[in-house]
Amino acid sequence: MFDNYLFWLIFTAAIGCGLMAGVFFAFSTFVMPALARLQPDRGIAAMQSMNITAINPLFMLALFGTAIACLFIFISALLHWDRSGTIYLSIGSLLYLVGAILVTILANVPLNNALAIVKPDSIEGANFWAKYLRDWMFWNHIRTLAALAASAMFVVSLPK
């Protein structure tokens, strides 16, 4: 019974990590580059709007529900270290929890909060926007790679 639950938890985490990697990838490859092409006031206003609409039940479920699954998987791996694939489960869990969730909390969210109080049509806003784009994208690339690698680790860990 435990193995069946664990299988579905790993399967769900693999899908969740892949989903989040896709979201982060989209931002890295075309959303943020498109915003960077706009005049700063328009790019700032658009990103401020996206940051507000991102706080919704479905996105939060995907982001943090996956984190909860990863936490349970990590604990299970630690408790059953002798099982096949536990190294992949541990690495996958840590990649997502640290590389996606912790980076989001410690880097991307503070940048978003700072952007939220910027006046889009001000000189300070334009100056901040250039720094925001550079820093936010750097950390988003980290999140993308971490979530994708986590998904791969979970897929590799599944029984053949």
DSSP file (Angstrom, degrees, kcal/mol; ACC not computed):
  #  RESIDUE AA STRUCTURE BP1 BP2  ACC     N-H-->O    O-->H-N    N-H-->O    O-->H-N    TCO  KAPPA ALPHA  PHI   PSI    X-CA   Y-CA   Z-CA
    1    1 A M     >        0   0    0      0, 0.0     4,-2.1     0, 0.0     5,-0.2   0.000 360.0 360.0 360.0 -46.0    0.0    0.0    0.0
    2    2 A F  H  >  +     0   0    0      1,-0.2     4,-2.8     2,-0.2     5,-0.2   0.906 360.0  53.4 -58.9 -43.2    2.8    2.4    0.9
    3    3 A D  H  > S+     0   0    0      1,-0.2     4,-2.5     2,-0.2    -1,-0.2   0.865 107.2  51.7 -61.7 -36.6    4.6    1.7   -2.4
    4    4 A N  H  > S+     0   0    0      2,-0.2     4,-2.0     1,-0.2    -1,-0.2   0.924 112.1  45.3 -66.1 -45.0    1.4    2.6   -4.3
    5    5 A Y  H  X S+     0   0    0     -4,-2.1     4,-2.2     1,-0.2    -2,-0.2   0.915 113.6  50.4 -63.2 -42.7    1.0    5.9   -2.5
    6    6 A L  H  X S+     0   0    0     -4,-2.8     4,-2.8     1,-0.2     5,-0.2   0.909 107.4  53.8 -63.5 -42.0    4.7    6.7   -2.9
    7    7 A F  H  X S+     0   0    0     -4,-2.5     4,-2.8     1,-0.2    -1,-0.2   0.946 112.0  44.1 -55.9 -49.5    4.5    5.9   -6.6
    8    8 A W  H  X S+     0   0    0     -4,-2.0     4,-2.4     1,-0.2    -1,-0.2   0.823 112.2  52.8 -69.3 -30.6    1.7    8.4   -7.1
    9    9 A L  H  X S+     0   0    0     -4,-2.2     4,-2.4     2,-0.2    -1,-0.2   0.921 112.4  44.6 -67.8 -43.7    3.3   11.0   -5.0
   10   10 A I  H  X S+     0   0    0     -4,-2.8     4,-2.7     2,-0.2    -2,-0.2   0.919 113.5  50.9 -65.0 -43.9    6.5   10.7   -7.0
   11   11 A F  H  X S+     0   0    0     -4,-2.8     4,-2.2    -5,-0.2    -2,-0.2   0.924 111.9  47.3 -58.6 -46.2    4.5   10.8  -10.3
   12   12 A T  H  X S+     0   0    0     -4,-2.4     4,-2.9     1,-0.2    -1,-0.2   0.902 111.9  50.0 -63.2 -42.5    2.6   13.9   -9.1
   13   13 A A  H  X S+     0   0    0     -4,-2.4     4,-3.1     2,-0.2     5,-0.3   0.898 109.0  52.3 -64.4 -39.8    5.9   15.6   -8.0
   14   14 A A  H  X S+     0   0    0     -4,-2.7     4,-2.1     2,-0.2    -2,-0.2   0.922 113.3  43.9 -61.5 -43.9    7.4   14.8  -11.4
   15   15 A I  H  X S+     0   0    0     -4,-2.2     4,-2.8     2,-0.2    -2,-0.2   0.931 115.0  49.1 -65.9 -45.8    4.4   16.4  -13.2
   16   16 A G  H  X S+     0   0    0     -4,-2.9     4,-2.6     2,-0.2     5,-0.2   0.915 112.3  47.2 -61.7 -44.5    4.4   19.4  -10.8
   17   17 A C  H  X S+     0   0    0     -4,-3.1     4,-2.6     2,-0.2    -1,-0.2   0.908 113.7  48.8 -64.1 -40.8    8.1   20.1  -11.2
   18   18 A G  H  X S+     0   0    0     -4,-2.1     4,-2.1    -5,-0.3    -2,-0.2   0.908 111.0  50.3 -64.6 -41.4    7.8   19.8  -15.0
   19   19 A L  H  X S+     0   0    0     -4,-2.8     4,-2.0     2,-0.2    -2,-0.2   0.939 113.3  44.9 -60.4 -48.0    4.8   22.1  -15.0
   20   20 A M  H  X S+     0   0    0     -4,-2.6     4,-2.8     1,-0.2     5,-0.2   0.879 109.6  55.4 -67.3 -36.9    6.6   24.7  -12.9
   21   21 A A  H  X S+     0   0    0     -4,-2.6     4,-2.8    -5,-0.2    -1,-0.2   0.901 108.0  50.9 -59.2 -39.3    9.8   24.3  -15.0
   22   22 A G  H  X S+     0   0    0     -4,-2.1     4,-2.4     2,-0.2    -2,-0.2   0.900 110.0  48.1 -65.6 -41.2    7.6   25.1  -18.0
   23   23 A V  H  X S+     0   0    0     -4,-2.0     4,-1.9     2,-0.2    -2,-0.2   0.953 115.4  44.3 -62.4 -49.3    6.2   28.2  -16.4
   24   24 A F  H  X S+     0   0    0     -4,-2.8     4,-2.3     1,-0.2    -2,-0.2   0.899 112.6  53.0 -62.8 -40.4    9.6   29.4  -15.4
   25   25 A F  H  X S+     0   0    0     -4,-2.8     4,-2.6    -5,-0.2     5,-0.3   0.903 106.2  53.1 -61.3 -42.9   11.0   28.5  -18.9
   26   26 A A  H  X>S+     0   0    0     -4,-2.4     5,-2.2     1,-0.2     4,-2.2   0.912 110.3  47.6 -60.3 -42.5    8.2   30.6  -20.6
   27   27 A F  I  <>S+     0   0    0     -4,-1.9     5,-2.2     1,-0.2    -1,-0.2   0.909 114.6  46.6 -65.2 -40.6    9.2   33.6  -18.5
   28   28 A S  I  <5S+     0   0    0     -4,-2.3    -2,-0.2     1,-0.2    -1,-0.2   0.859 119.1  38.4 -69.1 -35.0   12.9   33.2  -19.2
   29   29 A T  I  <5S-     0   0    0     -4,-2.6    -2,-0.2    -5,-0.2    -3,-0.2   0.765 137.0 -11.1 -96.0 -25.8   12.5   32.6  -23.0
   30   30 A F  I  X5S+     0   0    0     -4,-2.2     4,-1.6    -5,-0.3    -3,-0.2   0.606 118.2  63.2-144.9 -28.1    9.7   35.0  -24.1
   31   31 A V  I  ><S+     0   0    0     -5,-2.2     4,-2.3     2,-0.2    -4,-0.2   0.989 112.8  35.5 -68.1 -56.7    7.7   36.7  -21.4
   32   32 A M  H  ><S+     0   0    0     -5,-2.2     4,-2.5     1,-0.2     5,-0.2   0.903 116.9  53.0 -67.1 -40.9   10.5   38.7  -19.8
   33   33 A P  H  > S+     0   0    0      0, 0.0     4,-0.9     0, 0.0    -1,-0.2   0.887 110.3  49.9 -59.4 -35.4   12.3   39.4  -23.1
   34   34 A A  H >X S+     0   0    0     -4,-1.6     3,-0.6     1,-0.2     4,-0.6   0.920 111.2  47.8 -67.0 -42.8    9.0   40.7  -24.5
   35   35 A L  H >< S+     0   0    0     -4,-2.3     3,-1.0     1,-0.2    -1,-0.2   0.866 106.5  58.2 -64.6 -35.1    8.6   43.0  -21.4
   36   36 A A  H 3< S+     0   0    0     -4,-2.5    -1,-0.2     1,-0.2    -2,-0.2   0.757  99.9  58.8 -66.5 -23.6   12.2   44.2  -21.7
   37   37 A R  H << S+     0   0    0     -4,-0.9    -1,-0.2    -3,-0.6    -2,-0.2   0.682  93.8  84.7 -78.2 -18.0   11.4   45.4  -25.3
   38   38 A L  S << S-     0   0    0     -3,-1.0    -3,-0.0    -4,-0.6     0, 0.0  -0.347  99.0 -85.9 -78.5 162.6    8.7   47.7  -24.0
   39   39 A Q    >>  -     0   0    0      1,-0.1     4,-2.5    -2,-0.1     3,-0.8  -0.439  49.2-109.2 -59.9 144.3    9.2   51.2  -22.7
   40   40 A P  H 3> S+     0   0    0      0, 0.0     4,-3.0     0, 0.0     5,-0.3   0.854 117.1  53.7 -50.1 -42.8   10.0   50.9  -18.9
   41   41 A D  H 3> S+     0   0    0      1,-0.2     4,-2.0     2,-0.2     5,-0.1   0.886 113.1  43.3 -62.9 -36.8    6.7   52.3  -17.8
   42   42 A R  H <> S+     0   0    0     -3,-0.8     4,-2.3     2,-0.2    -1,-0.2   0.891 114.9  48.9 -74.6 -40.0    4.8   49.8  -19.8
   43   43 A G  H  X S+     0   0    0     -4,-2.5     4,-2.5     2,-0.2     5,-0.2   0.920 112.9  48.0 -63.9 -44.0    7.0   46.8  -18.9
   44   44 A I  H  X S+     0   0    0     -4,-3.0     4,-2.8    -5,-0.3     5,-0.2   0.942 112.4  48.4 -61.2 -48.8    6.8   47.8  -15.2
   45   45 A A  H  X S+     0   0    0     -4,-2.0     4,-1.9    -5,-0.3    -1,-0.2   0.899 112.5  48.8 -61.2 -41.3    3.0   48.1  -15.3
   46   46 A A  H  X S+     0   0    0     -4,-2.3     4,-2.3     2,-0.2    -1,-0.2   0.923 113.5  46.0 -65.2 -44.0    2.6   44.8  -17.1
   47   47 A M  H  X S+     0   0    0     -4,-2.5     4,-2.7     2,-0.2    -2,-0.2   0.890 109.7  54.4 -68.8 -37.9    4.9   42.9  -14.7
   48   48 A Q  H  X S+     0   0    0     -4,-2.8     4,-1.4    -5,-0.2    -1,-0.2   0.913 110.3  47.8 -58.9 -41.5    3.1   44.5  -11.7
   49   49 A S  H  X S+     0   0    0     -4,-1.9     4,-2.4    -5,-0.2    -2,-0.2   0.913 111.3  49.5 -66.1 -43.1   -0.2   43.2  -13.1
   50   50 A M  H  X S+     0   0    0     -4,-2.3     4,-2.0     1,-0.2    -2,-0.2   0.898 107.2  55.2 -62.7 -40.0    1.2   39.7  -13.6
   51   51 A N  H  < S+     0   0    0     -4,-2.7     4,-0.4     1,-0.2    -1,-0.2   0.844 110.5  46.1 -63.7 -32.5    2.6   39.6  -10.1
   52   52 A I  H >< S+     0   0    0     -4,-1.4     3,-1.0    -5,-0.2    -2,-0.2   0.929 114.3  45.9 -73.2 -46.3   -0.8   40.4   -8.7
   53   53 A T  H 3< S+     0   0    0     -4,-2.4    -2,-0.2     1,-0.2    -1,-0.2   0.716  99.8  69.9 -73.5 -18.9   -2.6   37.8  -10.9
   54   54 A A  T 3< S+     0   0    0     -4,-2.0     2,-1.9    -5,-0.2    -1,-0.2   0.768  79.8  82.4 -67.1 -24.0    0.0   35.1  -10.2
   55   55 A I    <   +     0   0    0     -3,-1.0    -1,-0.2    -4,-0.4     3,-0.0  -0.585  68.7 121.8 -84.0  82.4   -1.3   34.9   -6.7
   56   56 A N  S  > S-     0   0    0     -2,-1.9     4,-2.6     1,-0.1     5,-0.3  -0.948  74.6-104.6-140.8 159.5   -4.3   32.6   -7.5
   57   57 A P  H  > S+     0   0    0      0, 0.0     4,-2.4     0, 0.0     5,-0.2   0.857 114.7  49.1 -57.1 -41.5   -5.3   29.2   -6.2
   58   58 A L  H  > S+     0   0    0      2,-0.2     4,-2.3     1,-0.2     5,-0.2   0.937 114.7  42.9 -67.3 -46.0   -4.2   27.2   -9.2
   59   59 A F  H  > S+     0   0    0      2,-0.2     4,-2.8     1,-0.2     5,-0.2   0.923 115.5  49.5 -66.1 -42.2   -0.8   28.7   -9.5
   60   60 A M  H  X>S+     0   0    0     -4,-2.6     4,-2.8     1,-0.2     5,-0.7   0.884 110.4  51.5 -63.9 -37.7   -0.2   28.5   -5.7
   61   61 A L  I  X>S+     0   0    0     -4,-2.4     4,-1.7    -5,-0.3     5,-0.6   0.931 112.5  45.4 -63.2 -45.6   -1.4   24.8   -5.8
   62   62 A A  I  X5S+     0   0    0     -4,-2.3     4,-1.0     3,-0.2    -2,-0.2   0.937 119.9  40.2 -63.3 -46.5    1.0   24.0   -8.5
   63   63 A L  I  X5S+     0   0    0     -4,-2.8     4,-1.0    -5,-0.2    -2,-0.2   0.964 130.2  24.7 -68.4 -54.5    4.0   25.8   -6.9
   64   64 A F  I  X5S+     0   0    0     -4,-2.8     4,-2.3    -5,-0.2    -3,-0.2   0.762 116.8  60.1 -90.5 -26.2    3.5   24.9   -3.3
   65   65 A G  I  X<S+     0   0    0     -4,-1.7     4,-2.3    -5,-0.7    -3,-0.2   0.910 107.3  49.1 -63.2 -40.7    1.5   21.6   -3.7
   66   66 A T  H  X<S+     0   0    0     -4,-1.0     4,-2.5    -5,-0.6    -2,-0.2   0.888 108.9  53.3 -62.8 -39.2    4.6   20.3   -5.6
   67   67 A A  H  X S+     0   0    0     -4,-1.0     4,-2.3     2,-0.2    -2,-0.2   0.903 107.9  50.1 -63.2 -40.7    6.8   21.6   -2.7
   68   68 A I  H  X S+     0   0    0     -4,-2.3     4,-2.3     2,-0.2    -2,-0.2   0.923 110.6  49.5 -64.3 -43.6    4.6   19.6   -0.2
   69   69 A A  H  X S+     0   0    0     -4,-2.3     4,-2.5     1,-0.2    -2,-0.2   0.923 111.0  50.4 -59.7 -43.6    4.9   16.5   -2.3
   70   70 A C  H  X S+     0   0    0     -4,-2.5     4,-2.6     1,-0.2    -2,-0.2   0.881 108.3  52.6 -62.7 -38.6    8.7   17.0   -2.5
   71   71 A L  H  X S+     0   0    0     -4,-2.3     4,-2.3     2,-0.2    -1,-0.2   0.934 111.2  45.7 -63.5 -46.0    8.9   17.4    1.2
   72   72 A F  H  X S+     0   0    0     -4,-2.3     4,-2.5     1,-0.2    -2,-0.2   0.898 113.2  50.6 -63.6 -40.4    7.0   14.1    1.8
   73   73 A I  H  X S+     0   0    0     -4,-2.5     4,-2.6    -5,-0.2    -2,-0.2   0.918 110.1  49.9 -63.4 -42.9    9.2   12.4   -0.8
   74   74 A F  H  X S+     0   0    0     -4,-2.6     4,-2.3     2,-0.2    -2,-0.2   0.923 111.7  47.5 -62.5 -45.0   12.3   13.6    0.9
   75   75 A I  H  X S+     0   0    0     -4,-2.3     4,-2.2     1,-0.2    -1,-0.2   0.921 112.5  49.8 -62.7 -43.7   11.2   12.5    4.3
   76   76 A S  H  X S+     0   0    0     -4,-2.5     4,-1.7     1,-0.2    -2,-0.2   0.900 109.5  51.8 -61.5 -41.1   10.3    9.1    2.9
   77   77 A A  H  < S+     0   0    0     -4,-2.6    -1,-0.2     1,-0.2    -2,-0.2   0.905 110.4  48.3 -62.7 -41.2   13.6    8.8    1.2
   78   78 A L  H >< S+     0   0    0     -4,-2.3     3,-0.7     1,-0.2    -1,-0.2   0.889 113.7  46.4 -65.8 -38.4   15.4    9.5    4.4
   79   79 A L  H 3< S+     0   0    0     -4,-2.2    -1,-0.2     1,-0.2    -2,-0.2   0.739 123.1  34.6 -75.9 -22.8   13.3    7.0    6.3
   80   80 A H  T ><  +     0   0    0     -4,-1.7     3,-2.0    -5,-0.2    -1,-0.2  -0.387  69.6 150.7-128.0  53.4   13.8    4.3    3.7
   81   81 A W  T <   +     0   0    0     -3,-0.7     5,-0.2     1,-0.3     6,-0.1   0.730  66.6  65.9 -61.6 -23.8   17.3    5.0    2.5
   82   82 A D  T 3  S+     0   0    0     -3,-0.1    -1,-0.3     4,-0.1     2,-0.1   0.587  81.2 101.9 -77.3  -9.7   17.8    1.3    1.6
   83   83 A R  S X  S-     0   0    0     -3,-2.0     3,-1.3    -6,-0.2     2,-0.1  -0.392  85.0 -96.0 -74.8 152.3   15.2    1.4   -1.2
   84   84 A S  T 3  S+     0   0    0      1,-0.2    -1,-0.1     2,-0.1    -2,-0.1  -0.423 105.3  18.1 -65.6 137.7   16.2    1.7   -4.8
   85   85 A G  T 3> S+     0   0    0     -2,-0.1     4,-2.1    -3,-0.1     3,-0.3   0.466  78.8 127.6  84.8   2.3   16.2    5.2   -6.3
   86   86 A T  H <> S+     0   0    0     -3,-1.3     4,-2.6     1,-0.2     5,-0.2   0.825  70.2  57.9 -65.4 -28.8   16.3    7.1   -3.0
   87   87 A I  H  > S+     0   0    0      2,-0.2     4,-2.6     1,-0.2    -1,-0.2   0.916 108.4  46.6 -65.0 -40.3   19.3    9.2   -4.1
   88   88 A Y  H  > S+     0   0    0     -3,-0.3     4,-2.8     2,-0.2     5,-0.2   0.891 112.6  50.2 -66.2 -39.5   17.3   10.4   -7.1
   89   89 A L  H  X S+     0   0    0     -4,-2.1     4,-2.3     2,-0.2    -2,-0.2   0.907 112.6  46.6 -65.1 -41.5   14.3   11.1   -4.8
   90   90 A S  H  X S+     0   0    0     -4,-2.6     4,-2.6     2,-0.2     5,-0.2   0.941 115.2  45.1 -65.6 -47.9   16.5   13.1   -2.4
   91   91 A I  H  X S+     0   0    0     -4,-2.6     4,-2.8     1,-0.2    -2,-0.2   0.930 114.1  49.5 -63.1 -45.5   18.2   15.1   -5.1
   92   92 A G  H  X S+     0   0    0     -4,-2.8     4,-2.1    -5,-0.2     5,-0.2   0.917 112.2  48.1 -59.7 -44.4   15.0   15.8   -6.9
   93   93 A S  H  X S+     0   0    0     -4,-2.3     4,-2.9    -5,-0.2     5,-0.2   0.939 114.1  45.5 -62.4 -47.6   13.3   17.0   -3.7
   94   94 A L  H  X>S+     0   0    0     -4,-2.6     4,-2.8     1,-0.2     5,-0.7   0.882 109.0  56.2 -66.3 -37.9   16.1   19.2   -2.7
   95   95 A L  I  X>S+     0   0    0     -4,-2.8     4,-1.7    -5,-0.2     5,-0.5   0.941 114.9  38.3 -57.7 -47.0   16.5   20.7   -6.2
   96   96 A Y  I  X>S+     0   0    0     -4,-2.1     5,-2.4     3,-0.2     4,-1.5   0.942 118.4  47.1 -71.2 -46.1   12.8   21.7   -6.2
   97   97 A L  I  <>S+     0   0    0     -4,-2.9     5,-2.0    -5,-0.2    -2,-0.2   0.896 128.5  24.5 -64.4 -40.2   12.7   22.8   -2.6
   98   98 A V  I  <>S+     0   0    0     -4,-2.8     5,-1.3    -5,-0.2    -3,-0.2   0.919 128.3  41.8 -88.4 -51.5   15.9   24.8   -2.7
   99   99 A G  I  <<S+     0   0    0     -4,-1.7    47,-0.2    -5,-0.7    -3,-0.2   0.747 131.4  19.6 -74.7 -24.7   16.3   25.7   -6.4
  100  100 A A  I  X<S+     0   0    0     -4,-1.5     4,-1.7    -5,-0.5    -3,-0.2   0.810 131.9  32.7-107.8 -54.3   12.6   26.6   -7.0
  101  101 A I  I  ><S+     0   0    0     -5,-2.4     4,-2.6     2,-0.2     5,-0.2   0.962 122.6  42.2 -74.4 -52.0   10.9   27.4   -3.8
  102  102 A L  I  ><S+     0   0    0     -5,-2.0     4,-3.0    -6,-0.3     5,-0.3   0.909 116.4  49.7 -63.9 -40.8   13.7   28.9   -1.7
  103  103 A V  H  >XS+     0   0    0     -5,-1.3     4,-2.4     2,-0.2     5,-1.5   0.908 111.2  50.4 -62.5 -41.2   14.9   30.9   -4.7
  104  104 A T  I  <>S+     0   0    0     -4,-1.7     5,-3.1     3,-0.2    -2,-0.2   0.945 116.0  41.4 -59.3 -48.3   11.3   32.1   -5.3
  105  105 A I  I  <5S+     0   0    0     -4,-2.6    -2,-0.2     1,-0.2    -1,-0.2   0.896 124.4  34.9 -68.9 -41.8   10.9   33.2   -1.6
  106  106 A L  I  <5S+     0   0    0     -4,-3.0    -1,-0.2    -5,-0.2    -2,-0.2   0.697 134.4  13.9 -90.6 -20.0   14.4   34.7   -1.1
  107  107 A A  I  X5S+     0   0    0     -4,-2.4     4,-1.8    -5,-0.3    -3,-0.2   0.751 124.5  38.7-120.6 -61.0   15.0   36.3   -4.5
  108  108 A N  I  ><S+     0   0    0     -5,-1.5     4,-2.6     1,-0.2    -3,-0.2   0.910 115.2  49.7 -68.9 -43.1   12.1   36.6   -6.9
  109  109 A V  H  ><S+     0   0    0     -5,-3.1     4,-2.9    -6,-0.2     5,-0.2   0.934 110.6  49.5 -64.4 -45.8    9.4   37.6   -4.4
  110  110 A P  H  > S+     0   0    0      0, 0.0     4,-2.2     0, 0.0    -1,-0.2   0.900 112.2  49.4 -59.6 -37.3   11.5   40.3   -2.8
  111  111 A L  H  X S+     0   0    0     -4,-1.8     4,-2.3     2,-0.2    -2,-0.2   0.924 111.7  48.7 -64.5 -42.4   12.2   41.7   -6.3
  112  112 A N  H  X S+     0   0    0     -4,-2.6     4,-1.9     2,-0.2    -1,-0.2   0.897 110.4  51.2 -63.0 -39.8    8.5   41.6   -7.1
  113  113 A N  H  X S+     0   0    0     -4,-2.9     4,-0.7     2,-0.2    -1,-0.2   0.896 110.4  48.7 -65.0 -39.2    7.7   43.3   -3.8
  114  114 A A  H >< S+     0   0    0     -4,-2.2     3,-0.7     1,-0.2     4,-0.3   0.895 111.3  50.4 -66.3 -39.0   10.2   46.1   -4.6
  115  115 A L  H >< S+     0   0    0     -4,-2.3     3,-1.4     1,-0.2    -2,-0.2   0.835  99.2  67.3 -66.5 -31.7    8.7   46.4   -8.1
  116  116 A A  H 3< S+     0   0    0     -4,-1.9    -1,-0.2     1,-0.3    -2,-0.2   0.783 103.4  43.9 -61.2 -28.2    5.2   46.7   -6.7
  117  117 A I  T << S+     0   0    0     -3,-0.7     2,-0.3    -4,-0.7    -1,-0.3   0.415  89.6 109.2 -99.7   1.8    6.0   50.1   -5.1
  118  118 A V  S <  S-     0   0    0     -3,-1.4     3,-0.1    -4,-0.3    -3,-0.0  -0.577  71.4-127.5 -78.3 138.2    7.8   51.5   -8.1
  119  119 A K    >   -     0   0    0     -2,-0.3     3,-1.9     1,-0.1     6,-0.4  -0.786  18.4-145.5 -82.9 115.9    6.1   54.3  -10.0
  120  120 A P  T 3  S+     0   0    0      0, 0.0   -76,-0.2     0, 0.0    -1,-0.1   0.803  93.2  48.5 -55.7 -33.8    6.2   53.1  -13.6
  121  121 A D  T 3  S+     0   0    0    -80,-0.1     2,-0.2     4,-0.1   -80,-0.1   0.209  92.5 100.5 -96.2  17.7    6.6   56.5  -15.1
  122  122 A S  S <> S-     0   0    0     -3,-1.9     4,-2.1     1,-0.1     5,-0.1  -0.636  77.6-123.7-100.5 159.8    9.4   57.7  -12.9
  123  123 A I  H  > S+     0   0    0     -2,-0.2     4,-2.4     2,-0.2     5,-0.2   0.894 116.5  53.1 -63.8 -41.0   13.1   57.9  -13.6
  124  124 A E  H  > S+     0   0    0      1,-0.2     4,-2.8     2,-0.2    -1,-0.2   0.900 107.3  52.4 -61.2 -39.7   13.7   55.8  -10.5
  125  125 A G  H  > S+     0   0    0     -6,-0.4     4,-2.5     2,-0.2    -2,-0.2   0.920 109.0  48.4 -61.3 -45.4   11.3   53.3  -11.9
  126  126 A A  H  X S+     0   0    0     -4,-2.1     4,-1.5     2,-0.2    -2,-0.2   0.903 113.3  47.8 -62.8 -41.9   13.1   53.1  -15.2
  127  127 A N  H  X S+     0   0    0     -4,-2.4     4,-1.4     1,-0.2    -2,-0.2   0.916 113.6  47.1 -65.6 -42.9   16.5   52.6  -13.4
  128  128 A F  H  X S+     0   0    0     -4,-2.8     4,-3.4     1,-0.2    -2,-0.2   0.888 105.5  61.0 -64.7 -38.3   15.0   50.0  -11.1
  129  129 A W  H  X S+     0   0    0     -4,-2.5     4,-2.9     1,-0.2     5,-0.2   0.894 102.1  51.2 -57.4 -43.6   13.4   48.2  -14.1
  130  130 A A  H  X S+     0   0    0     -4,-1.5     4,-1.7     2,-0.2    -1,-0.2   0.926 115.4  41.7 -61.2 -44.7   16.8   47.6  -15.7
  131  131 A K  H  X S+     0   0    0     -4,-1.4     4,-2.8     2,-0.2     5,-0.3   0.905 113.5  54.0 -68.4 -42.2   18.2   46.1  -12.5
  132  132 A Y  H  X S+     0   0    0     -4,-3.4     4,-3.3     1,-0.2     5,-0.4   0.940 107.4  50.0 -56.9 -50.4   15.0   44.1  -11.9
  133  133 A L  H  X S+     0   0    0     -4,-2.9     4,-2.1     1,-0.2     5,-0.2   0.928 114.0  44.9 -56.4 -47.9   15.1   42.5  -15.3
  134  134 A R  H  X S+     0   0    0     -4,-1.7     4,-1.9    -5,-0.2    -2,-0.2   0.951 120.3  38.6 -62.3 -51.5   18.7   41.4  -14.9
  135  135 A D  H  X S+     0   0    0     -4,-2.8     4,-2.1     2,-0.2     5,-0.2   0.921 116.5  49.5 -69.7 -44.9   18.4   40.1  -11.4
  136  136 A W  H  X S+     0   0    0     -4,-3.3     4,-2.2    -5,-0.3    -1,-0.2   0.913 112.0  49.2 -61.9 -43.2   14.9   38.5  -11.7
  137  137 A M  H  X S+     0   0    0     -4,-2.1     4,-2.5    -5,-0.4    -1,-0.2   0.899 107.6  54.6 -64.4 -40.9   15.9   36.7  -14.9
  138  138 A F  H  X S+     0   0    0     -4,-1.9     4,-1.5    -5,-0.2    -2,-0.2   0.959 113.4  41.2 -56.1 -52.1   19.1   35.4  -13.3
  139  139 A W  H  X S+     0   0    0     -4,-2.1     4,-2.2     1,-0.2    -1,-0.2   0.830 112.0  55.9 -68.3 -31.7   17.1   33.8  -10.4
  140  140 A N  H  X S+     0   0    0     -4,-2.2     4,-2.6    -5,-0.2    -1,-0.2   0.877 103.5  54.3 -67.8 -36.6   14.4   32.6  -12.8
  141  141 A H  H  X S+     0   0    0     -4,-2.5     4,-2.5     2,-0.2     5,-0.2   0.908 108.2  50.6 -60.7 -40.6   16.9   30.7  -14.9
  142  142 A I  H  X S+     0   0    0     -4,-1.5     4,-2.7     1,-0.2    -2,-0.2   0.937 110.7  48.3 -61.3 -47.2   18.0   29.0  -11.6
  143  143 A R  H  X S+     0   0    0     -4,-2.2     4,-2.6     1,-0.2     5,-0.3   0.905 111.0  51.6 -60.4 -41.9   14.4   28.1  -10.8
  144  144 A T  H  X S+     0   0    0     -4,-2.6     4,-2.3     1,-0.2     5,-0.2   0.953 113.4  42.6 -59.9 -52.1   13.9   26.8  -14.4
  145  145 A L  H  X S+     0   0    0     -4,-2.5     4,-2.6     1,-0.2     5,-0.2   0.897 115.2  50.0 -63.6 -41.3   16.9   24.5  -14.3
  146  146 A A  H  X S+     0   0    0     -4,-2.7     4,-2.4   -47,-0.2    -1,-0.2   0.928 112.7  45.4 -65.1 -45.6   16.2   23.3  -10.8
  147  147 A A  H  X S+     0   0    0     -4,-2.6     4,-2.2    -5,-0.2  -126,-0.2   0.896 114.9  48.2 -66.8 -39.5   12.6   22.4  -11.4
  148  148 A L  H  X S+     0   0    0     -4,-2.3     4,-2.2    -5,-0.3    -2,-0.2   0.930 113.4  46.7 -65.7 -45.2   13.5   20.7  -14.7
  149  149 A A  H  X S+     0   0    0     -4,-2.6     4,-2.4     2,-0.2    -2,-0.2   0.884 110.9  53.2 -64.7 -38.1   16.3   18.7  -13.1
  150  150 A A  H  X S+     0   0    0     -4,-2.4     4,-2.2     2,-0.2    -1,-0.2   0.929 108.1  50.3 -61.5 -45.4   14.0   17.8  -10.2
  151  151 A S  H  X S+     0   0    0     -4,-2.2     4,-2.3     1,-0.2    -2,-0.2   0.922 110.4  50.2 -58.7 -44.4   11.4   16.5  -12.6
  152  152 A A  H  X S+     0   0    0     -4,-2.2     4,-2.6     1,-0.2    -1,-0.2   0.900 108.2  52.8 -61.8 -41.5   14.1   14.4  -14.4
  153  153 A M  H  X S+     0   0    0     -4,-2.4     4,-1.6     1,-0.2    -1,-0.2   0.901 110.1  48.0 -61.8 -40.7   15.2   13.0  -11.0
  154  154 A F  H  X S+     0   0    0     -4,-2.2     4,-0.9     2,-0.2    -1,-0.2   0.903 111.4  49.9 -67.8 -40.3   11.7   11.9  -10.1
  155  155 A V  H >< S+     0   0    0     -4,-2.3     3,-0.9     1,-0.2    -2,-0.2   0.936 110.7  49.9 -62.6 -45.6   11.2   10.3  -13.6
  156  156 A V  H 3< S+     0   0    0     -4,-2.6    -1,-0.2     1,-0.2    -2,-0.2   0.831 107.2  56.1 -61.5 -32.3   14.5    8.4  -13.3
  157  157 A S  H 3< S+     0   0    0     -4,-1.6    -1,-0.2    -5,-0.2    -2,-0.2   0.693  83.0 105.1 -76.5 -18.4   13.5    7.2   -9.8
  158  158 A L  S << S-     0   0    0     -3,-0.9   -73,-0.0    -4,-0.9  -151,-0.0  -0.339  85.2 -96.7 -65.9 143.9   10.2    5.6  -11.0
  159  159 A P              0   0    0      0, 0.0    -1,-0.1     0, 0.0    -2,-0.1  -0.290 360.0 360.0 -61.2 142.0   10.2    1.8  -11.2
  160  160 A K              0   0    0     -3,-0.1    -2,-0.1    -4,-0.1    -3,-0.0   0.453 360.0 360.0 -86.7 360.0   10.9    0.4  -14.6
